[in-house]
Amino acid sequence: MACGLETFKVRGQAFRVGDRALGGWPSLSIIGLKGRPPGRVKLSEPIRTPLFQVEKELGASFQDFHGWMTPLRFSGITREALAVRSGAGVFDVSHMGRLIVSRSEAEKYAPLFTNNVEGTRPGRMKYSYVLDANGFVIDDVVSYGLESRLLLVVNTWAKEQDLRLLAGVAEVSDITEHTSMIAVQGPASEAIARSLGFDLGRWFSFSERGELLVSRSGYTGEDGFEVIGPPEQVERVYRRAVDMGAIPCGLGARDVLRLEAGYTLSGVDTDRTTTPLDVGGGAFIKWDRDFVGKEALLGRPEKKLFGFIVEEGIPRSGCTSDFGVISSGTFSPTLRKGIGLVRPRGEVPAPGTNLSFSCGERHLSGKASALPFVPWRYPR
């Protein structure tokens, strides 16, 4: 981040980067954004995260993920996933969108969220959905409660739509490309945090360490922490975590780990054909408030996702049976079996029930499973 003040423009919008006098973390604000969402000029080449060079040095294989050049793997997806379960891994998740809104405009943007994100207390985090008028999922977001503002972490593929919705009613700052975000996950993560001088609090809370936000959170089912802040500072944390034994991990391992933990992936397990109630997301809906899509959800039953485990083969998205449709599947290195998340058609079968799914010309036979596949080990 720059010191002092510097003004620049993107798509004709005036941005101002300055010091902490602008109102606390982060040292970035946007001038006059209401009604016109910010965003980068579209280029033919994917955006490189600020950690691209260090990841290249560490042997990453890259992929284009919704316009971002992100590491798919380093030493191998299976090795990386097992390292997180047994020790620690570090992920670059800088592709995730990071947006800032003011608490003073909360009444304007509050109806966009199913949960009361405007009530996120300083130092705490909250999960919510963004829906369309039919109650279908546009995105799921995590809010960080700052003193006078909220930081919203959103999915990269939905960020532009999130921006349009927010900018239509309030001022919003897109700081995605001016910050980095990493996640250190695994049973050894707390020891790494202490060695870095980070004092982790309760789950889904965060603290400010200078210009860094350090949260106890993650997407693997393991204990862990995530760091957001200026790219050069986050890179130092990344390198030190690796020096302390955290294995560099790509998005391939991240997807395997979240599936083992029974977590949904926005755009895959939830999309514009599913509501939060179709995937057991009712806990993140506050019915005593007005929000976009509420009327469409009233009276709908809530269904819980369930798991499918096979000894041979790998469940894939789109496989079907009388019980439901597999929304995502993979090979579980921890269980050494194929696993899949199932959106139920009706009643959820009891764990252990024999099931058969049709996957085009082949069939997979296995058993229903409770979720998560691998028990959560974060502090609750």
N, C-alpha and C positions, 0 to 999 in steps of 0.2 A: 504494500500500500504506500501511496505517496505521502509525504509529509507536506505541511502547508496546504495550499489550495491549488487545484488544477482543474480547468473546465475543458471538456471535450464533447464531441457529438457522435451519436450513432443513430442513423436514420433520422437525422434532424433533431433528435432529442438532446437537450443539454444535460450532461452528467457533471457531478462535482465530486471530486475525491479530496478528502481533507483529513484533519486530525480529529482526536477524540472530542474536541469542542463541538462537533456537529451533533453530539447527543449519544455517545457511547458506542458499543460494538454494533456493526463494524464501522470503520471509518469511511463510509461511502453513503452518499445520498443522491437522490434524483430530483431534479427541479422540474415541476410542471408536467407530470406524466399522466394525470387523470384523463381518461378517455382515449388514450393511445398507448397500447402496450409496447414496452421496449422489446428488443430482441436483436440478435446478431444478424448481419447481412448474410444471406445464404451463400455459401461457397460450395464449389464442387468437391473439395477435399474435406474429409471429416475433421472435426476439431480435435486437436491433441490436448490432453489434460496437462496441467503444469508438471505432472510427475512423469511425463512420457520419456524423457531422457534417462532418468534413473531407472525406470522400468526396462528400458531397452538395454541398459548396461547389465541388468539382472537377468536378461534372457527371455523377456516376455514375448509371447506370440500375441499379436494384436488382431482385433476385429472392429469393424464399423458397427457400432451399436447406436442406432437412432441418431446418426450424424456425429457421434463421438468416437475417436480412436481409443478403444479401451483394451486392457490386457485380458485375453481369454484364459491364458494359462502361463505358468512359468515352468515348474518342474513336472507338471502333470496334474490333471484335475483330481484324480484319486489320491495321490500323495498329498496334495494341498488340503483336501477335505479332511483326511485322516490327521494331518498336522494340527488342524484347528480343534478337532475332537480331543487330541491328546496333549497339546501344548498351546501354541498360538500361531495365528496367521494374520497378515496385514493386507488389507484391500484398499485399492484406490477407487473411491466412489464419487469422484469429482464430477462425474457426468450428471449426478442428481441435481435437480434444479433447486436454487436457493433464492427465496424472495423475501423482501422486507415490507411489512405494512405497519401503519401507526395504530396504536391502541385508541387514539382519539377519533378514528374513523370506524371503530368496531361495529357500530350499529349499521353501517353501510354494507360491510362485507360479511357480517355474521350469517345472514341467510344463505350464503353459498355453502355452508358446512353443516353436516348432520350433527356434529358434536359442538359444544360451546368452546371453540378454540379461543374466542376472545377472552374467556375466563382462565386461560392458561397462566398460572401463577409464575412470577419471576423465579427462574431456576428450575422450573418443571417443564415437562413435555406432554403432548397430548396427540392422540391418533384420531383422525376423522376421515370421512368420505366427502367428495364433491360429486353431486348427482346432476343429471339433466331433469327436465320437467316430468319425464316418465319414470323417474326413480332409478334409472340405470346409472352405473358407475362411470364417471368421467375420470376420476383419479382418487387415490388415497394419499393423505398428506400427514406429516408430523409437524406440529407447531412447537416452537421453543419460546418460552415466555421471557422476554427482555423487559427492562423497566418501563420504557415508554413505547416499545414496539414489539412485534412478533416476527420471528423468523419462521418461514414456512419451507420445509424440505419436501419437494414434489418429485414425481417421476419424470424423467427426461422426455419421454415420448408424449406426455400430456402437458408439458410446461407451457407451451404457447397458448393452449386453450385456457389453462389456469390463469395465465397473464391477461388474456382478453377478458375473462370474467371479472377478475379483480380490478383491472384498469377501467372497466366500464362503470365502476361505482366509487373507486377510491384511488389514492396515489399508491403506487407499488414500485419497489426498486428490485431489479433483477441483478443480483450480485454473483450469479453463477460463475461467470468467466473471470471474475476478479478475486475468487477465493478457491481454495481446494478443500477436499473432504476425504478423510481416510477412516477406516474401521480396523481396530485391532481386536481380534476375537479368539476365545479359547480359555481354558482353565488357567493358563499362565498369564493372562492379560492383566490381572490386577497387580501382579508382581512387576510387570513391565511398566504399568502406570505409576507405581510408587517410585521406581527407578528414574522415571522421567519427571518426578516431582508433582504428579497429578494425584490429588486426593479424591477418589471416586466416592460419590454419595450413593443414595438409593437408586434403584432401577428407574429409568426414564426421568432422570434429573440431570442437570448440568451445572457447570460453574465456569466463570470467566478467568482465564489465566493470561493476563495481558490482552493481546488481540486474538487469543485462541478461545474457542468454545470447546469444552471437553465434557462430553455426556457419557453416562453409563447406559449404553443402548447397543443395539445390533440386530442382525437379521439372520442369525445362525442357530439360535436356541442355546448358545453358550453365553457365559459371562463375557463382557467386553466393553470397550469404550470407542467413541467416535470423536474425531477432532475436525473442527472447521475453522478456517482462518486464512491469513495471507499465504499465498503459495510457497514463498521461500521458508516461512516458519513451519508450515505443515510438512514440507519436504524434509526438514531437519528431524522432525518427529518420526517420519517414515523411516529414514535411514537409521536412526538410533534404535527403533523397534527391531529392525532387521539385525542390527549388530547384537541385540539382546536375545536373539534366537527366534523371532517371529518369522515364519516362512512367507515370502511374497506369494500372494494368491490372486488369481484372476476371477472374472465373473462366472466362469464355468463352475469352479468350486463353490462360489457363493450361491449359485442356483441349486446345486446339489444339496448344500447344507440347509438352505431355507425349506426345501422340499422335505428333507428328513425331519425338520422341525414342524412340518405341517403348516407353514406360512404360505399365504397366497401371494401371487405376483400380479401386480396391476397390469392390465393389458393382455394377460394370459388366463389367469383364473377368474379375474373380474374384468368385464369389458362393457360395451354399450348394449349388451344383451342380458346382462345380469344386474341384479340389485344387491345391496348388502345383505338382505334377508335370504338370498339364494346361497350365500356362502357363510352363514353363521355370524354375520357382522352386526347383529342387533345391539350388542353391548356398546357400540360406538354411535348409536342414534339416541339423541335426546328428544323424546316425544313431546316434552312440554315447551318446545320452541318451534318457531316457524322456520322452515328451510325449503329450498328448491327441491321438488320431488316428493315432499311429504305426503301430499294427497294421494299420489299413486301407490304409496306403500301401505296406507291405512288398510287394515283388514287382511293383509297378506300374511300367510304363515311363514315362520322362520325355519329354514332348513340348515342342517349342519353338514359340512363336508365330512366325508369319511375316507379312509385309506384303502388301498388295494395293494397286496403284496404277492409277487410271483417268484417261484424258485428259478424258472427259466424264462428268458425274454425280458423285454423292457416295455412297460406301459408307455403309450404315447398319447398326446393330446388328440382328442377326437374318437378314441376307442369307445365303443358303446355297449351297453347291456340293458336288460330290463330295469336294473336298479339305478342307472345313471350314466353320465358321460365323464370320461377322464379329461380333466382340464390341463393337467401337466404331469409328466412322469419322467423317471430317470433310473439309473442304476445307483443303488445306495452302497457306497464303499464301507460304511459302518456295519450295515446288516448283511452285505454281500448278496443282496437280492434286488429285484426290480420293484420299484414302488411308484404309486400314482395317487394323485388327489382326484376324488370323484365328486362331481356335483350331482346330488341325488335327484331322481325323478319323483320319488315318493318317500315311503318309509325307509329309514336307514337300516341296513342289515346289521345284525349283531356281529361283533368281532369274531372271527373264525369261520364265518359262513362261507361255504364254497361258492365262488363266482366265476363266470366266464365272460370275457369281453371280446367283441368282434373288432378287429383292427384291419379293415380292408379284407384281404384274402386270407389272413391268418387269425387265429384265435388264441387268447391267453387265458389260462386257467390259474386261479389263485384263491386267496382268501381275503375277506374284508378285514380291515384293521381299524382300531381306534387311532386317534391322532393325539399327540405327535407320534411319528414312527420312532424317533429317538428322543428320550425324555429331555425336557428343558433343564438346563443347569445354571440359569442366571438367578441372581438373588431376588426372591419375591416375598 
